[in-house]
Amino acid sequence: MAGYARRGRVSDPGRRQRGTMQRLELAMGIVGTITILTLLTLVMALVQGTGAALTGAAIIFLVAAVVFIALAIWYRKVT
């Protein structure tokens, strides 16, 4: 039983990079979804002409777009 108490990890040099890639892809998917939904909200606010909804949706859309671009640049550097 003592042999099973401590198991050494198999050395895998690409393991950390794959984990980073998975996290980046997940973050890009979430931010991309938020961006698309906010864009739809922005279009609906434009159609209805509601100023408060328009301002809020525009700010969220711009922030999400900037975050998405930053994640895309980071993803490009990692690959």
C-alpha positions as CSV (number, residue, x, y, z in Angstrom):
1,M,0.0,0.0,0.0
2,A,2.9,2.4,0.6
3,G,3.6,2.4,-3.1
4,Y,0.2,4.0,-3.8
5,A,0.4,6.6,-1.2
6,R,2.5,9.0,-3.3
7,R,2.1,8.9,-7.0
8,G,4.3,11.0,-9.1
9,R,2.7,13.2,-11.7
10,V,3.5,12.3,-15.3
11,S,5.4,15.1,-16.8
12,D,3.5,16.8,-19.5
13,P,4.9,20.1,-20.8
14,G,1.7,21.0,-22.7
15,R,-0.6,20.5,-19.8
16,R,-0.5,24.0,-18.5
17,Q,-0.9,25.5,-21.9
18,R,-4.0,23.3,-22.7
19,G,-5.5,24.4,-19.4
20,T,-4.9,28.1,-20.2
21,M,-6.4,27.5,-23.7
22,Q,-9.5,25.9,-22.3
23,R,-10.0,28.8,-19.8
24,L,-9.5,31.4,-22.6
25,E,-12.0,29.6,-24.9
26,L,-14.5,29.4,-22.1
27,A,-14.1,33.1,-21.3
28,M,-14.3,34.1,-25.0
29,G,-17.5,32.1,-25.3
30,I,-19.1,33.7,-22.3
31,V,-18.0,37.3,-23.2
32,G,-19.1,36.7,-26.9
33,T,-22.5,35.6,-25.7
34,I,-22.8,38.6,-23.5
35,T,-21.7,40.8,-26.4
36,I,-24.3,39.3,-28.8
37,L,-27.1,39.6,-26.2
38,T,-26.2,43.2,-25.4
39,L,-26.1,44.0,-29.1
40,L,-29.7,42.7,-29.4
41,T,-30.7,44.7,-26.4
42,L,-29.1,47.8,-28.0
43,V,-31.0,47.2,-31.2
44,M,-34.3,46.8,-29.3
45,A,-33.6,50.0,-27.3
46,L,-32.9,51.8,-30.6
47,V,-36.2,50.6,-32.0
48,Q,-38.2,51.6,-28.9
49,G,-36.3,54.9,-28.5
50,T,-35.7,54.4,-24.7
51,G,-32.8,56.6,-23.6
52,A,-32.0,54.8,-20.3
53,A,-32.0,51.3,-21.9
54,L,-30.0,52.7,-24.8
55,T,-27.3,54.2,-22.6
56,G,-27.0,51.1,-20.4
57,A,-26.9,48.7,-23.4
58,A,-24.3,50.8,-25.2
59,I,-22.0,50.9,-22.2
60,I,-22.2,47.2,-21.6
61,F,-21.7,46.5,-25.3
62,L,-18.6,48.6,-25.4
63,V,-17.1,47.1,-22.3
64,A,-17.8,43.5,-23.5
65,A,-16.4,44.3,-26.9
66,V,-13.2,45.6,-25.4
67,V,-12.9,42.6,-23.1
68,F,-13.6,40.2,-26.0
69,I,-10.8,41.9,-28.1
70,A,-8.4,41.7,-25.2
71,L,-9.2,38.0,-24.8
72,A,-8.8,37.4,-28.6
73,I,-5.3,39.1,-28.6
74,W,-4.3,37.0,-25.6
75,Y,-5.6,33.8,-27.3
76,R,-3.6,34.7,-30.4
77,K,-0.4,35.2,-28.3
78,V,-0.9,31.8,-26.6
79,T,-1.4,29.8,-29.8
